[in-house]
Amino acid sequence: MLDGLRAAAFTYGEVGRTRGELPAGYHHLRRRAVIGRGRDRFEEAAVALLAWGVQHRAGLRVQASSETVAEGAVALVHLGVGPVRIAAPVRVVYVVDESARRGFAYGTLPGHPVAGEEAFVVDLALDGTVTFTVTAFSRPASLLARLAGPAGRAAQSWMTRRYLRALGG
């Protein structure tokens, strides 16, 4: 199943836009949390983040083409309980690997209930503060997501809070 995702086209045209100004025509989300202080905390958070740790710790099951995040890696991110599960296919769009900034973004592939991109980035400020930021833009891509309307956006906000707590230490 994962091999088939490698050749799949993204379900949106604005690939990579979580790096800057978010594109019009989508719901935007940007949340940030302070998750600690110091280089050691930054490195610990970055290692967890780049091993799909945020998704795992937030309660998602991740079936990925690689154990660590890499540009072009594909994954099925599963949300739900028991037999009631949604498999959301994604591909890593870019990886950030700087001395004081690490993270990645993934974009949606066919079969994902929404179309868009989500970025997960850990920063180490000059004063030693470590922050974790989740940035996303999305719009419904399935009938279920369209019918969910505001409840779908509420679910995304809820999941983002789980992501922020997951890396919060």
C-alpha positions, -999 to 999 in steps of 0.1 A, spaced: 0 0 0 28 25 9 46 19 -24 15 30 -43 15 63 -24 50 72 -36 37 80 -71 4 96 -60 -1 133 -67 -7 157 -39 -44 167 -35 -36 204 -35 -14 227 -56 3 249 -30 29 223 -20 54 237 5 34 268 15 35 260 52 70 276 51 56 311 46 24 328 39 -5 303 39 -25 302 7 -60 317 3 -90 294 0 -81 271 29 -88 270 67 -56 282 84 -42 270 117 -10 281 135 -5 271 172 27 274 192 37 262 227 68 266 248 80 231 256 111 237 276 145 254 277 180 246 265 199 228 238 193 193 254 155 198 255 156 211 219 176 180 207 153 156 226 122 172 211 137 172 176 146 135 178 111 126 189 95 148 163 115 133 134 107 97 145 69 104 141 68 108 179 43 136 178 18 116 159 23 85 180 21 104 213 -10 121 202 -27 87 198 -24 82 161 -10 50 145 15 57 118 25 32 91 54 49 74 79 41 46 107 50 70 112 50 108 124 86 107 110 114 87 127 121 54 117 142 24 95 120 1 86 95 28 50 84 27 27 73 56 -7 63 65 -18 81 96 -46 63 113 -71 80 136 -99 62 154 -106 33 177 -109 -3 168 -126 -10 135 -137 27 132 -105 41 117 -97 67 91 -65 61 72 -50 94 60 -23 91 34 5 117 34 39 124 19 67 144 36 71 177 16 102 190 32 124 185 63 139 214 83 174 206 96 191 237 110 211 241 142 182 258 160 152 247 140 141 212 131 109 197 117 89 187 87 57 191 68 35 166 51 9 170 24 -22 151 17 -26 124 -9 -57 108 -25 -79 92 1 -71 118 28 -104 133 41 -89 168 37 -66 185 12 -37 206 25 -5 206 44 6 204 80 40 214 94 56 205 127 86 226 138 107 228 169 127 260 175 155 270 199 155 307 206 187 327 215 174 329 251 172 291 253 134 288 250 122 258 230 90 261 211 69 237 191 47 251 163 21 234 143 10 252 111 -16 239 87 -39 248 58 -67 226 47 -101 222 31 -125 193 29 -116 167 2 -143 141 9 -180 141 14 -176 132 50 -152 161 56 -176 185 38 -205 173 59 -185 177 91 -183 215 84 -174 234 116 -171 201 135 -143 191 112 -124 223 120 -130 217 157 -116 182 154 -85 196 137 -80 221 166 -85 193 191 -59 172 173 -35 202 172 -38 206 210 -29 169 213 1 174 191 13 203 212 9 183 244 25 153 229 58 171 225 54 192 256 74 168 277 
